[in-house]
Amino acid sequence: MRRVLVMVGLMVSMAAVSAADRAWEKFGADMPAGPVVPLAQALADPAAHEGQSRVFSGRIVDVCQKKGCWVMLEDAGQGARVLLGDHDFYVPKDVRGPAQVHGVLSKVTLSPAAREHTAKETSPGAAVPTVEYRIVADGVQVLADDPGA
């Protein structure tokens, strides 16, 4: 029994070290120190987060396929389009996985022309809503070695 407990303890320790050793691939500015707000939590009470600079967390699930100038961040079924400044920096078109973004959240109504433009840059089959949450970010970081990406 003692061996089993030791083995379980070692496995848990190895998993913790492995997660801690995972490196962030960074784009744009570095993340500031401080709290990280899960995107689903922010969108559950957007008024408490809109217009303020924050670090939001989620998972990148789509990227602009033209230039890599925006990403879709999702968390627990909630999503926001993350614009990378005013085209200040770009990400690889195939980047996916757990991520943090530093920026300002807002709610945006897309014009028909904006929806058409966005549809051309979105992965095939992805829907473009009329109203979306958006984060204008100055920095993005993605777990570089995410096996689920």
VENPEWO-V182046 format. One record per backbone hydrogen bond with DSSP energy under -0.5 kcal/mol. NH is the residue of the N-H (numbers start at 0). CO is the residue of the C=O. E is the energy in kcal/mol with one decimal. If there is no record, write none. Layout:
# VENPEWO-V182046
nh: {NH	NH}
co: {CO	CO}
e: {E	E}
This chain:
# VENPEWO-V182046
nh: {4	5	6	7	8	9	10	11	12	13	14	15	16	17	18	19	20	21	21	24	25	26	28	36	37	38	40	41	42	43	44	44	45	47	48	49	50	51	53	54	55	55	56	57	58	59	60	61	63	64	67	70	71	72	72	73	74	77	79	80	81	82	82	83	84	84	86	87	88	90	94	96	98	99	100	101	102	102	103	104	104	105	107	109	109	114	115	116	117	118	119	120	120	121	125	128	131	133	134	135	136	136	137	138	139	140	141	142	143	145	146	148}
co: {0	1	2	3	4	5	6	7	8	9	10	11	12	13	14	15	16	17	18	141	23	139	137	54	35	56	37	37	38	39	40	41	42	44	45	45	104	48	102	34	53	100	36	98	73	96	71	71	69	120	63	81	61	70	79	58	77	74	72	132	70	80	134	68	82	136	84	83	83	67	91	59	57	140	55	138	53	100	135	48	51	133	131	107	129	110	111	112	113	114	115	116	117	117	122	126	107	105	80	103	82	134	101	101	26	99	24	97	22	142	144	145}
e: {-2.2	-2.3	-2.7	-2.6	-2.4	-2.4	-2.4	-2.4	-2.3	-2.6	-2.2	-2.2	-2.4	-2.7	-2.3	-2.2	-2.2	-0.6	-0.7	-3.5	-0.6	-2.8	-3.5	-3.2	-0.6	-2.7	-0.5	-2.0	-2.6	-1.2	-0.8	-0.7	-0.6	-1.4	-1.9	-2.9	-2.6	-1.5	-2.5	-0.5	-0.6	-3.0	-1.9	-2.1	-2.5	-3.1	-2.4	-0.8	-2.5	-3.3	-0.5	-2.0	-2.6	-0.6	-2.9	-2.4	-2.5	-2.0	-2.2	-2.4	-3.6	-0.7	-2.4	-2.1	-1.8	-0.8	-0.7	-1.6	-1.0	-2.1	-1.6	-1.9	-2.8	-2.5	-2.6	-2.4	-2.5	-0.6	-1.8	-0.6	-0.7	-2.5	-3.1	-0.6	-3.5	-2.5	-2.2	-2.5	-2.6	-2.5	-1.4	-0.8	-0.9	-1.1	-2.0	-0.5	-2.7	-3.1	-2.6	-2.1	-3.1	-0.8	-2.4	-1.1	-2.6	-2.7	-2.3	-2.4	-3.2	-1.0	-0.5	-1.4}
